[in-house]
Amino acid sequence: MAKYRYAVESSVEPERLLAAATDFSKRRLELWPGVDPEVFEVHGQGEGWAEVTEGTAGPGVWGRERYEWSGNVVRATIQDSNIFRPGSTWELRVDPRPGGGSVAQVAVHRRTYGLKGRLLGAIVQLFGKRMMSKGFAKTTEILEREP
C-alpha cells in the first residue's frame, strides 16, 4: 500500500489549477507531462465527472479512474488497473494562498496487488511523495508561464 500526502504552493490561481486538473482534452498531455499519450483515453465525461485511463511510461503502470469534482476538490477513484486495487484513490484540494496564488494539497491512498504492484508500491511509499510533488510542481510551472 502507498499512502502519503503533499502540498505544493504556486502563484497559479485556484480556479486555473482546478481547471487543469479537470481538463481531459488533448491539452492534458501538455499540462501533466507524466501522463503517457499511448495510454491516455477518455471513456466518458459529464458535469463534474470523467472516466479516464491514464498511465506512465517506463514502468508501464496504468489505471482507469473515475474523476469527480465539486468546489475546490477533485477526487479520482481506481476502477481498474494493472497494479492498483479498485477503490484506491487520490484527492486534490486547492485553496487560495494568502497574498495570491494557491496551495494544492494532495492525499494519495493506493492499494496494490501482484508482484509488480507490491514492488512499485514499496518504491512509491518510499519516494512517491517527493516524485509526485515534483511532477505536480512541473504542472504549476507550465501554468505559471502561460499568460
N, C-alpha and C positions, 0 to 999 in steps of 0.2 A: 504494500500500500504506500502511496505517496500522498502526504498531507502537509501543506505548508501555506504560508501567507506572505505577501509582499506588498509594498506600496511604491508608487512612482509619482513624483511631483513634476509638473511641467507648466509652461506658460500657455498651453492649449486650453481653451475654454471648455468646460464640462460638456456642453452641447455638441461641440465638434468631436470630442473624444468618443462620446456615446454614439454619434452618427457613424464614426469609423468602425466601431465595434459591431454595428448592426448593418453595415454596408456589405451586401452579398453579391454585388455586381463583380465584374472582372477587375474593378479597381481594388478589390480586397487583396489581390495578389501584389499590388504595389504598396498598399498600406501595411500589410502584415507579411514581411519578407520570409518568414519561416514557413508559410503555407506553400506546399508543393503544388504547382499548377497541374501536374499529372494526376493528382488525387482529388483536387477541388471539384466538387459537384453540388449544385443546389437542387434539392429534390422537391422543395416546395417552400412557399413563404406567404405570409399574410400580415395583417395588422398585429404587430407585437410578437411575431414568431417567425422562425425559419428552421427548416431541417436541411442540414448540410453535411457532406462528407469532406473532411479536411485531413491532411496528414503532413508529415515532414519527410524531406528527402534524407538520404543517409540510412538511418536505422529502419526505415520503412514502416513507421507507425501511422496508423490511420484510425479515424473514429467517425462514425455517423452520429451527429449530435443534434438535439433539438434545442435551439436557442429560443429563449423567451425574455422579453424585456418590458419594463414599465418604470416610469420615473427615471431615477438615476441608477438602476440596477439591471445588469444583463446576466442571465444565468444560462449555462449550457449543460445539458444532461446527455450522457452517452446512451445511445440506442443500440449501437453495435460497434465492435472494434476488434482488431486483431490482438490487442493485449489488455484493454480496459474492460472491466465488467459493466454491463448495463446499469444505469443508475449513478455511475461516477459523475462528479460534477466539477465545474469551476464557476466562480461568480465574480463579477466585476461591479464595483460600486465606485461611482465618480462623484466627488463633491467639489464645490468651489474652494479654491485656496485663498486665504486672506491676502488681499492685495492684487488678486487676479490669477488666472490660470486654474489649475485643478490638481486634486490629489486623487489618484486612482488606487484603489485597494483591491487586491485580487486574492481570493481564497480558493485553493485547489484541493480536491479530495478525490483521488483516483485509486480505485481498487483494481489490481491487475490479476491476470491468470496466465497459466502456461509458463514454460521456462523463460522464453523471451520476455514475457511480461514481468516475471519476478526479477530478472536481471536488470531490465531497464527501470523497473520500479525502484530498485535499490539505488541505482545511479541517480534517478530523479529525486529520490528522497534526500540524497546527499548534496547534489549540485543543482537541482531543479530551481530552487528559489533564485539563485544567482543567474542561471542561464535564462530563465523565463523573464526575470525582471530586466535583464539586458535586452532581450528581444522586444519587450514591451516598450522600453526606452527608445529603441530604434523607431518604432511606430510614432512615438510622440515627437521625435526629431524630424521625421518626414512631415508631420502635420505642422510643426513649428516653422519649417522652411516655406510652406505654402502661404500665399497671400491671404 
